[in-house]
């Protein structure tokens, strides 16, 4: 396979220990009166039919963070899912990276203000 070729199905799996670590980080941040954010990076819309278990993964992240932070699934919006923004299904090209970086900077500014 080349970078542009993906198998028909990619199983998104995660080690439960990773979720335990994320949960501990979120809890520790809350104890220290710090904000904790997990960002699920963008993927092209055509990729999602290939990602078996994607929503289970996002739900596990949300469960791990619970009330001690926020999980932002960039893919919940159509903003970054057009093919023109991608080098391959899961990696942004220069145009997509520039757009994402601007959006992310605004998000950080917004969340910082919101969480004060």
N, C-alpha and C positions, 0 to 999 in steps of 0.2 A: 504494500500500500504506500502511496505517496501521501504527502501532507493533505492533499485535497481529496483523497479517497478514504472514506470511512466504511467500516462494515455496516450491514443493514441494521444491526442492533448493537448498542453499546450499553452494557449493564453498569449503571451508576451504583457502585457499592461503597460502603464506608465502614471503617473499623469503629465499632462501638466505643473503643477506648479514646478515639479522637473526639467523639461527642462528649465523653466524660471530661476530657481536658477543656473543651470549649465551655462546658457547664461550669467547671471550676474557675476558669478565667473570668466568666461573666459574674459569678458569685463573688469572687475576690474583688473585682472592680466595684461592684455594688457596696461591699463592705467598706471600701475605701472612698465611697462617694464619687466614683468615677463612672463614666458612661462607657458602655461596651456595644460595639456594632460589628455585625458580620455582614459582609457584602458578598452576595452570590453573583459572580461575574457573568457578563453577557455571553450569549450564544445565538447564532443565527437561527431564525424561526424554523427553517427546514431541518435543523438538527434534532428538534425535540421528539419527533416520531422515532428517532433512533435511540434516545436515552431512556431505556427501561429503568424505572425506579427513581426518576428525577424528582417527582413530587414527594416521594417517600424521604428522599435525602433532604429536601427543603424543610419538610415537616419535622424531621429529626433535628435539624439546626434550630428551628423555632422552639422545639421542646427543650433542647439543651440550654438555650439562652433564657427561656421562660420570661419572667418579669424583670430580669436583671440587665436587660439591654434590648437591642432591636436587631432583627434580621431583615435586610433589604435585598429582595430578589429582583435584580435589575430586569430579569426576563418577564416579570409580571406586566411590564409595559412593552409596547411595540417599538419604542424609541430606538433601540439598538439592534433590531432583529433583521434589518434589510441586508441582503447579500453584498451590496456595495460597500459595506463597512468592514468586511471580513477578508482576512487572508485565507482562512479555512473556516470550518464550522464553529470553532471555539476560540479563534484568535483574531482580534481586531487588526485591521490594516492601519496605515498611518492616518487615513481620514477618520476611521472609526475610533482610533485611539485619541485623536484630537477632540472629537465630539464627546467621547466618554470622559476625558480628563476635565473638560469644561463643566460638564454636568456634575461630575463628582466633586469638584471644587465648590460649586454652588450648593450641593447637598451638604457638604461639611459645614459650610457657612450657615446654612439654614438650621441644621441640627444643633450646631453649637449655640446659636441664638435661642433656639427652642428649648434646649436643655439647661439653660442657665437658671 
